[in-house]
Amino acid sequence: AAYGSLPGGVSIEVSGLSYTYPGSNEPVLKNINFTLEPGESLAIVGYNGSGKSTLAKILLRIVDFDKGSLKVNGVDGFSKFNATVRENVGLGYVEQLTEDAAIAKAVHLAEADKVVESLPCGLRTTLESPGFESISYPGMGHRAHSSHHGLSGGEWQRIAIARAFMRASRPEVDLLLFDEPTSSLDARAQSQIFDTIEKISRSPSGKKMKSVIFITHRLSTARRADKVAMMENGTISEFGTHQELLGRNGSYANLYRASV
Ligand code: ADP
């Protein structure tokens, strides 16, 4: 891992973080504060437009912030302009994919006429290994040797997600960020994908090896994270464990009760 000395993922400390998009007069993030211990997972939830993706992009350093600080393993100055720092940050990112985008991506990558050829070699090994254990990709094993002609949109999307998972599972990656990777899949597929995320983030013995942050609008998946951040109108309105937030009877509890 890039931050090698600390086992089990990274610590993250965000304080007083604010951001306004260029040309906008309304801040999109206002005074964001939270702390994650090494190996803790975080679900970021909230309504559309509350700032979830922007916060993810700041954590990835795709966009900069105006005010406040972001420390990873106690190291400040995570500047997007500092190439050396950036190269040493072990980040894995799985983006939000609409079905069309996933198809375009997977078709582009499929040079041979077998599904298995369009998968990264690590996954191919897994698909072909008898146990199909280490990183299985739900629902695609049976297609490993079939032609890619006639695959459905959902199957292409799974291939695109599988490729992203393979990149994210590299040992030097110690923080995984998922921005609604499953938004257009059904509940069962979503749940299988979260099983895979769990698997990627742990060693074979079950020890946490990577920190995981995921954005979701499905509160049934949010409850699987160690901590939940409820975002409203550019701020984190509630932060804590799923049980703590339910106990507060605030926005998270309302959203959760409406969803189950
Ligand atoms: P969420 O992920 O919770 O839906 P976003 O972070 O995508 O929220 O967006 C938060 C707000 O920032 C929205 O009002 C959105 O219109 C605005 N926004 C997002 N991206 C940009 C951008 N590149 N430029 C200007 N405004 C943006």
Boltz pocket constraint, residues with backbone or C-beta under 6 A from the ligand:
constraints:
  - pocket:
      binder: B
      contacts: [[A, 21], [A, 22], [A, 24], [A, 28], [A, 46], [A, 47], [A, 48], [A, 49], [A, 50], [A, 51], [A, 52], [A, 53], [A, 54], [A, 55]]
      max_distance: 6.0
